Amino acid sequence: MYSLLRNCLFLLPAEAAHHFSMTVLRLFCGIPFLRDLLKKYLSPKGDDLQKNVFGLSFRNWVGLGAGFDKNAKYLRELDTIGFGFVETGTITPLPQLGNLKPRLFRLPKDKALINRMGFNNDGVEVIKKRLEQWMAQHKNEAGRMIIGGNIGKNKVTPNEEAYKDYEICFDALFDCVDYFTVNVSSPNTPGLRALQGKEALWVILSKLQQINQGKPAPKPIFLKIAPDLEEEQLMDIIDLVHTTKIAGIVACNTTISREHLLSAHEKVSAIGAGGLSGKPVQQRSTEVLRYLNNKGKGNVPLIASGGIFTGSDALEKIREGATLIQVWTGFIYEGPAIVKKICHELKSTKR
């Protein structure tokens, strides 16, 4: 059924289809009877799905990666679908329009997307109010959806002052998210990936941890990395995780590679720059995960992201050391039943 709906949605520009589909879902979820019906058929059930890690209780293994609900506008709808956790953002101190449209593209033959959104978001103060409202309503709710805050820097902020932007977002959001992810790996903000260097990362992570450890109840901090890093850079990241004592790594973000695509070269070239996600990044993200797990001797907690569409995809990541998994492009291609399907497949497979 979803495949027919997806074919209709794919007649629209990708970004327009995203907003249209979430608006329709919001209308459905605004009617209590329909919301209960969606939750009944889409949300996975069972205490055996629960995962207690990082000092948090996740109701299931499956999260939604950052970039889908950039502004924390669709938390009720994503909760209804059954996500165990949702990462909102990337959030910057000041509002940003992002890059010029069109900036989101589909490659159906590859089950992939290319995006160059550019951290478009409403800014930390506006998003903070939405998250505060959500937390006020759900904070003490048993089995609630966990909320992550994915934070970044504004495009106009020079790299040498980037740590200040991360600090601003961290301070503002501390009481209204459950964990943080530091995004230095998007290819769509000029110069951002340079912050993945050891010295730049040390400044950002150590300053955030200084603030974090000064709180009565510190929050888990994760670092989201690109799949395009070399082994030496990955070793530096492992070392930084240990020295700064952050919670772990989200592996991986989108790739700038265009290798081994089935889509016509002319089509891909016409799209131009942007981060590639979906099935083409699956193998590389698993390789990065495996490397981090092996070289970190199993002591680097990992959240897997990249090319996860099915329970078998998720299981592959878990076997390579992932504690939790995130979907994004898979959600677009597989539809709102993806969480339940993955959880059902994982439950039925001995791990």
MOLINMO-V180291 format. One record per backbone hydrogen bond with DSSP energy under -1.0 kcal/mol. NH is the residue of the N-H (numbers start at 1). CO is the residue of the C=O. E is the energy in kcal/mol with one decimal. If there is no record, write none. Layout:
BEGIN
<<NH;CO;E> <NH;CO;E>>
END
This chain:
BEGIN
<<5;1;-1.7> <6;2;-3.5> <7;3;-2.0> <8;4;-1.6> <9;5;-2.6> <10;6;-2.5> <11;8;-1.4> <12;9;-1.9> <17;13;-2.6> <18;14;-1.9> <19;15;-2.0> <20;16;-2.5> <21;17;-2.7> <22;18;-2.0> <23;19;-1.8> <24;20;-2.3> <25;21;-2.2> <26;22;-2.1> <27;23;-2.0> <28;24;-2.2> <29;25;-2.6> <30;26;-1.1> <31;28;-1.5> <35;31;-2.7> <36;32;-2.5> <37;33;-1.9> <38;34;-2.7> <39;35;-2.4> <40;36;-2.1> <41;37;-1.9> <42;38;-2.3> <43;39;-1.6> <49;46;-1.5> <50;47;-1.4> <51;58;-3.1> <53;56;-1.6> <56;53;-2.4> <58;51;-3.1> <63;325;-2.7> <64;85;-2.1> <65;327;-2.7> <67;89;-2.1> <68;65;-1.0> <72;69;-1.1> <78;74;-2.4> <79;75;-2.4> <80;76;-2.1> <81;77;-1.6> <83;78;-1.6> <84;62;-2.8> <86;146;-2.3> <87;64;-2.4> <88;148;-2.6> <91;150;-2.9> <96;121;-2.4> <99;117;-2.8> <105;114;-2.8> <107;112;-2.6> <110;107;-1.5> <112;107;-1.5> <113;277;-1.6> <114;105;-2.4> <115;275;-2.2> <116;103;-2.9> <121;96;-1.4> <124;92;-1.5> <127;123;-2.1> <128;124;-2.4> <129;125;-1.4> <130;126;-1.3> <131;127;-2.4> <132;128;-2.7> <133;129;-1.9> <134;130;-2.2> <135;131;-2.8> <136;132;-2.4> <137;133;-1.4> <138;134;-1.7> <139;135;-2.8> <141;138;-2.1> <144;141;-1.3> <146;84;-2.2> <148;86;-2.8> <149;179;-2.6> <150;88;-2.8> <151;181;-2.6> <152;91;-2.6> <157;154;-1.4> <161;158;-1.9> <162;159;-1.5> <164;161;-1.2> <166;162;-1.7> <167;163;-2.3> <168;164;-2.4> <169;165;-2.2> <170;166;-2.4> <171;167;-2.7> <172;168;-2.3> <173;169;-2.2> <176;173;-2.0> <178;147;-3.2> <179;147;-1.1> <180;220;-2.6> <181;149;-2.4> <182;222;-3.1> <183;151;-2.5> <192;189;-2.3> <194;191;-1.1> <195;192;-2.3> <196;193;-1.7> <197;194;-1.5> <201;197;-2.6> <202;198;-2.2> <203;199;-1.8> <204;200;-1.9> <205;201;-3.1> <206;202;-2.4> <207;203;-1.8> <208;204;-2.1> <209;205;-2.5> <210;206;-1.9> <211;207;-1.8> <212;208;-3.0> <213;209;-3.0> <215;212;-1.7> <222;180;-2.7> <223;248;-1.7> <224;182;-2.4> <225;250;-2.1> <234;230;-2.2> <235;231;-2.4> <236;232;-1.9> <237;233;-1.9> <238;234;-2.4> <239;235;-2.3> <240;236;-2.3> <241;237;-2.5> <242;238;-1.8> <243;239;-2.5> <244;240;-2.7> <245;241;-1.1> <247;221;-1.7> <248;221;-1.2> <249;301;-2.2> <250;223;-2.7> <251;303;-2.6> <253;225;-2.5> <255;276;-2.2> <268;264;-2.2> <269;265;-2.8> <270;266;-2.0> <271;267;-1.4> <272;268;-1.5> <275;115;-3.1> <276;255;-3.2> <277;113;-2.7> <279;111;-1.9> <281;278;-1.7> <282;279;-1.5> <285;281;-2.5> <286;282;-1.8> <287;283;-2.2> <288;284;-2.4> <289;285;-2.1> <290;286;-2.8> <291;287;-2.4> <292;288;-2.7> <293;289;-2.4> <294;290;-2.7> <295;291;-3.0> <296;292;-1.7> <297;294;-1.2> <298;293;-2.6> <299;296;-2.0> <303;249;-2.7> <304;324;-2.6> <305;251;-2.4> <314;310;-2.1> <315;311;-2.8> <316;312;-2.0> <317;313;-1.5> <318;314;-2.4> <319;315;-2.6> <321;318;-1.6> <322;317;-2.3> <323;302;-3.1> <325;61;-2.2> <326;304;-2.8> <327;63;-2.7> <332;328;-1.3> <333;329;-1.9> <334;330;-3.0> <335;331;-1.8> <338;335;-1.8> <341;337;-2.5> <342;338;-2.5> <343;339;-2.6> <344;340;-2.5> <345;341;-2.3> <346;342;-2.5> <347;343;-2.3> <348;344;-1.7>>
END
